[in-house]
Amino acid sequence: MADPPRGRFISLEGGEGAGKSTHIGHLAKSLESAGIDVLTTREPGGSPGAEAIRALLVGGEPDRWDGITELLLHYAARRDHVNRTILPALGRGAWVLTDRFADSTMAYQGYGFGIARDIVEQVYRIAVGGIRTDLTLILDIPVAAGLKRAGRRDGAGGGSNRYERMTPDFHERLRQGFLDIAAREPERCAVIDADRDAGTVARAVRAAVSERLGITFPEPPA
Ligand code: TMP
């Protein structure tokens, strides 16, 4: 058996307009100010091969792939990302913060597109084995508020990537999916109310990381 990785592995999850990219940046700065070596990354993507697969996933028409093909593409990208980016970073002691990981697949391809839970879980095991996040922060926001923040009124029509063109109904299933994932694995997941101002959400994110992973952040300057 290989030595267990030394760093910690954190994902930020949520639907559109939840503010994942903003908060991953704030959290990275906070961890760095606590003296931690941080690598931020994203999915789909995070390694050259996975970024190439990302282009296949986010471009084109919403019905470009059937559900299973899309599931396999996400996991092909994830396997490359895990092997080439995440595990090496954890192995050298860095904390890895990823904008989305496997819970996005369960939420989007499972709850959103209706692929059975056990199929998603089987592909997870085949593609990436036992790696799990130490902590998943689910940024939760009501669908209408999230879509408004993302600059869209009705949720359908506009949007530059395939997923941004899904219906409000789809986004509602997605939100409930993330909440259900958190309810099933409360030790691994923390739900953060993201329908608040950015400063309050950033403090809630730090508090969850501090409480769950036992680190102390230096006081931010007043
Ligand atoms: P993002 O960079 O805006 O998060 O866009 C990537 C899109 O890919 C996003 O709409 C969610 C979707 N996605 C899935 O459907 N399944 C997955 O496993 C991942 C990681 C992302």
Residues whose N, C-alpha, C, O or C-beta is under 5 A from the ligand:
A	BS01	TMP	E43 P44 H74 R100 F101 S104 T105 Y108 Y163
